[in-house]
Amino acid sequence: MSMPDLSAILQVALQPACAHGGPLGKGSIRQQPEDFIVDELASVEFTGEGEHACLHIRKRGLNTEDIARQLATLAGVTRRDVSYAGMKDRYALTTQWFSVYLPGVADPDWQQLNSDAVQVLEVVRNGRKLRRGTLAGNRFQISVREFEVDAGPLEARLQQIAGQGVPNYFGSQRFGRGGSNLERALEMFAGRRVKREQRSLYLSAVRSMLFNKVLSQRVGEGNWDQLLDGEVCMRTGSRGFFATDSVDDELRQRLQAQAIHPSGPLWGKGELPSQGQALELEKAALAGLADWCVGLEKAGLKMERRSLRLIPEDLQWEYADKTLVLRFSLPAGCFATAVLREIVES
């Protein structure tokens, strides 16, 4: 695949279409870590006993891997004995859970980790390690500074987002700086050997790019939050989906009640479950990208689905002195940037 092709693909992956008319103005995000606060919402009920020490940790200015390595060093275990449910950004103030495999071994003094950048909030034992994706979601508090905008249009836009949601795009961080993860994926598909962790990262980037391409196409056509004939519907709060032949009043009512959402493909082996109008749109959006699709299939990924529509839960806001403070929760695997990009250009 040539670089001109990659440049065009990066444009869609990193700057897909907006659904609500584009940003209202420019603003500054993450002037300091406290401007981007993320609290992980755990989905695991810890038993209080077992071979895994689970730690609830607050970190500032460090990424998830930084903490994982510190835990491994303090516990005297290998890095692969440390697990977590989700990745958290470096330049933010975040809380999340980690697990450390310590069979038949007493806990070290975890408080040795405490510093200006790290605080151990809670420690509890559990019978199983934390696995990637085993979290209910994340709660965000985001401050947008130097944001000059009229209060009326801002209020209208936020009300629109609260009611209709936003396109459920994968964030630009999924693709690496300047889309470098997609460039590395091309090299991997061409035969370059990479480490296991990098392989997973590059495959995820390709999958995300293809999904964003389909979703951006539907945003451009104005049907990203509507059901098309042959739609594959996702159930709210579930990875379960079901295919439809045509759209009836019952499905429209469920869509309006936000009990179901239209979906797009997370590419892998297998046939697209969509039909009719939805299938034709997905094929058209991915036309010319067969090499990327084949690369995912050869890597052994299976065809899955992801909701096209993202509804921020309990969206709240305050705007004063050119600063907008947003508070909302998102399900696991969803990006706060999908909300922000409909409001502010950063």
N, C-alpha and C positions, 0 to 999 in steps of 0.2 A: 504494500500500500504506500502511495506516495505522500510526501509531506503536504502538498496542497489539499489532498483529501483529509488529512489529519487536522489541518488548520480549520477547515470548514466544520469538521466534527466538533472540535474544541469550542467553536463559537456557540453551537447549540447546547453542548454539555454545560458550559460555564455561564452562558447568558441566554437561557431559554426565555420564551415569551412570558410576559406578565399578564395576569388575568383581570386586574382591576384598574387598568389605565396607567400603570407605571408609578415609580416613586414620586412622592409629593415634594421632595427636596433633598438636599444633601445634609448629612449629619456625620458625627464622629462616634464610632463604636469602639469600646475597649481602650479608652484613654488610660484606664487602670483596670487591674483584674476584677475589682469590685463592681465594675460596670457590666460584667457578664457572670451572673451567679447561676449555677446549675446544681440542683439537688436531685440525685438519683432516687427513683421510687422503686423500692425493692419489691419483687414478687415472690421471694422465698420466705418461708416461715422457718426460722432457725430452731433446731431442736435443743440446743444447749449442751449437747454432747456429741462426740464423734472424732474422726481423725483430722478434721479440717478446722483450723482457726480462722474465723471470719472477722474482719476488721472494717469498721465504718470509719472512713478517713476523710478529713477536709484538707484540701491542698490549694496552694496559691502559687501561680507561676510555674507549675510543673505539669508534665503530661502523665498519663496513666502508666506508661512504661517506666518513667523515672521512679514512681512509687513502687512498682512491681520489683524492680531491681533492688531498691533499698530494703524491701521486705525479705527478699531472698537472701541478701547479705546478712541481715540481722539474724534471721532464723537458721542460717547455715545450710540452706537447701539450694537446689538448682533453680534457675529462672522458670523452668517449665512446671515446677511445683507451686507456682503462684498463679492464681486465676482471678478473673474479674468478669462482670456481666457486660460492661460497656466501656467504650473509650470516652475520655473527657479531654477537652481542650487544655492546652498549656496556659494560654493567656486568659485566665478566668479564675474565679473562686468557686470551687466545686466540691461536692461531697459524693462519695461512692463507696461501694463495698468491694473488698478483696478477700480471697480465701488462700490459705497457705497449708499445704499438705504436711502434717506433723503426726504421723502414726506412732503412738506409744511414746511421744516426746512432749515434755512440758513446754508451755509457752515461754519464749524469752521475755525480757522486759520490753514490751512494745512501746512504752513511753519514751524509750531512748530515741524514737523517731521524731518526737515533738521538736518543732523549731518554729521560726517565723513563717515558714512555708508549709509546714505539715503539722496536723493535729490529729491524734488518735481519739476518736469520739466514743467508740464502743468496741468491745471484743466479746465474741461468743463462739462456742464450738458448734459444729454441724457435721452430720454424717456424710454429706456430699459436697464436692467442690462447686464453686460458682461456674456456670457455663455461659459463654457468650450469648447474649440475647435474653437471658433469664432475668429481665427487669420489666416492671410494669410501664415505665416511662421516665420522663424527667420533668421537673418543675423549673421554670426559668424566671429570672428577674433581670431585665436588660435595660440599661440606661443609654439613651441616644442623646449625645450632647451636641451643642452648636447646631441645633436643628431649628431653623427658622421656617415656620409654616403657619398659615392661618388656621385658627382653632376650628372653624366650621368644617372645611374640607377634611381635616384630620379626624374629627369626630365621625364624619360620615364614612370615611374609609375604614376606620376601626369597627364601626357598627356593621359595615358590609362584610368584613373579614370574620367577625364574631358569628354572623348569621350564615354566610355562604361558605366560609373556609377559604383555603388557598390551594393552589396546585402543590401536590405532594412531591416536589422535586428533591432529588439527592443534592446535597450542598456541594459547593465547589471544593471543599476540603477532601471530598472523596476522590478527586481526580489528581491531587498533588499540586505542587506549585507550578502554575502555568500549564497544567495538564500533563505533568511529567509521568504520572502513573499510566496514562494511556500510551505514551511513547514507549515506556518500558514494556507494556503489554504487547505492543507490536513486535518488539524484539524477542519477547518470550515466545510468541506464536511462530516466529521465524526460526526458533530452535535454540535460543539462548537459555542456558540453565540458570535458574534463580533459586534462592532459598525458599523454604516452605512458607514462611510468613510473608515474604514478598509476593509469592505466587498468589496467595489468597487476596492480598491487597490489589494486585493488578487485575485479577479476574473480577473482583467487586467493582473496580473502576469501569471496566468494559460493560458489565451488566447495567450499572447505573447510567452510563452514557446512553445505552440503547433505550432504557426506560425514559430518561429525560427527553429523548428525541420523539418518542411516541406522545408523551404528555404535552410537549411544546406544540406539536402538530395539532393536538386536540384543543389546546388553549387558543391557538390561532384561529381555529374553526369555531370557537365558542361553544364547544360541547364537552369540555373536560368535567363538568359537574352535572351532566345529563346522561341518560341511558339511551344508547343506540340499539337498533335491532341487532340481535346476536351478541349483546353485551355479556361480559363475564363480571358478575357482581361479587364484591367483597363484603363480608359481614363485619359490622363495627366490633372492634375488640377481639377479632379473631383472624387467623390466617386462612380460614375456610372461605371457599368461593363456590359459586355455581354458575353454570352457563344458562343463557336464556335464548329462546328463539325469537321472541318479539316482546315488546314492552306493553304491559297492560296497566290499568289504573292501580292495582294493588302494588305493583313494583314502583310506580311513581310515588305513591303514598309512603312507601318504605324509604325511598330516596329522600323525599322531603323531610321525613322524620329523622333522617340521618342514621337509619338503622342499617342501610346498605350504601355502597359507593361503587361507581364504575372503576374498572381496574385496567392496568396495563401489564405487559409481559416483563418478567425477570427471566431473561433468556437462558435456555439450556436444552438438553435433549428432550424430544417429544414434540407432539403437534400443538399448535396454538389452539386453545379451547374456545376461542371466540369464533363467531360465525357472522355471515351477512355483512352488514354495514360496518360493524366494529372490526371484523377480520380484514376487510378491504382497507380500512384506514390504517391498521397496524402494519399491513404489508407495504402500503404506500410509504409510510413514514420510515420504514427500515430498508426500503429499496436501495441497492448499492452498498449495503453494509453486510453482505453475506459472509465476508471473510471474518468479521468480528463474531458473528453468530456461530460460525463453524468452529472458531477457536474456543468458544465457551463449551460447545458440544463435545469437542475432543478432550477437553479438560474434565469431562464427566459431570458437569452441572446439569441439574434437571429443571425443566420448565416450571416456573412458579409465577405468582401474580402479586401485585402491589396496588393498593388503593391509589387512584388518581387524585382523590380529594382528601385534604387534611383539615380537620376542624380543631382549632386550638381550644382546649378546655379551660373554662373559668378565666377567660381573657379579661384582664383589668388594665386600666391605664391612667396615668396622670401626666399632665403637660403644663409646665411652668418654667419661666426663665430660660427658654430655649432648650429645655431638657424634657425628653419624653421617657417615662419609665413604664415598661410593659411587664406584666406578670401573666404567665399562662403555663399550662402543662401540655405535653405532647406524648403520644405513644412511643414505645421503643422503636428505634430505627428511623425516626423522623427528625427533621432538621429545623432548628429555630430560624435559620437563614431563609427558609421558604416563606416564613411570615414576614421577616424584616424586609425582604426585597420588594414586597408589595407596598411598603410604606416609605422607606428611606434609601437613598443612594449613598453608599459609604465608600 
